[in-house]
Amino acid sequence: MPQTTERRRNVAPWWGLLFAIGAIVCNLVLFLVSLSWQGMLPWLSLLCAILALIFLVVGLLRAFAQAHIYRGRVLSVVLTVVSVLPIGLTAFAFVTARRLPNSVAVPQVGQRVPDFTLSDSSGKQVSLDQLLAPASTGSQAPAPKAVLLIFYRGYW
Amino acid sequence: MAEFQAAGVSPVAISVDLPEASRDLAVKAGYTFPMLSDPDAEVIRRYHLLHPAAGPDGHDIARPAEFLVDSSKIVRWTNFTEDIRVRARADEMLAAARQLH
């Protein structure tokens, strides 16, 4: 059978794996460094995951439905199995990371914020008024022009 | 931190973490600004930032948010991320701080 030896290489699964790795790299970059264009990274990771899926499906179709033209049955299956986890994780991370409450009642620019008194990391009670007052410890330090309130998810 | 002070802005962090956890984080990360503890998410609720059951063991936590609040307690700048992986950057917050008059 001459055409068995002349079957073409099936490179699509390799592209699939490459994009699956790319999707994970995007997530790692988001986790490890802070970049000015980081807002694009979640979308880039999703794009990589989608491209990975497309290439893997193409690779499988070539290997199985067009087996007379393409090689790589085992390869396409192995690379698809390997890529499923990073693709799945990327999709899961994308959905869960963006599932955030969107309250219209959040204080907006120009509005007054509610007062509060909370304990700091040494257990001392601190109020918003105190935060806006001149620092008691640094004697000549003037009152701050503003405070930057950073609400965060917590450290665990 | 010194740059925020130069801009006349004091950063303050708020979460549901207990003071001990905040202290651990402050030591580990070298934070010198106040880290306030709101374990029952009472203030977080008052600011409408509650993210229900999003913490470990399904307890309520704060959604990430940043507010620049002037001496009359008026909000001058805000930042609400749409993705918890996209965190507020110090240079963004510093730029907002420097634009205050």
Interface residues (C-beta under 8 A of the other chain):
Chain A: N27 L30 F31 S34 S36 Q38 G39 L41 P42 A93 A97 R98 L100 P101 S103 A105 V106 P107 Q108 V109 G110 Q111 R112 V113 P114 D115 F116 L118 S119 D120 S121 S122 G123 V126 L128 L131 L132 P142 A143 P144 K145 A146 V147 L148 L149 I150 F151 Y152 R153 G154 Y155 W156
Chain B: F4 A7 G8 V9 S10 P11 V12 A13 I14 S15 V16 D17 P19 E20 A21 S22 R23 D24 L25 A26 P34 M35 L36 S37 D38 V43 I44 R46 Y47 H48 L49 L50 H51 P52 A54 G55 P56 I61 A62 R63 P64 A65 E66 F67 L68 V69 D70 S71 S72 K73 I74 V75 R76 W77 T78 F80 T81 E82 D83 I84 R85 V86 R87 A88 R89 A90 D91 M93 A97 L100
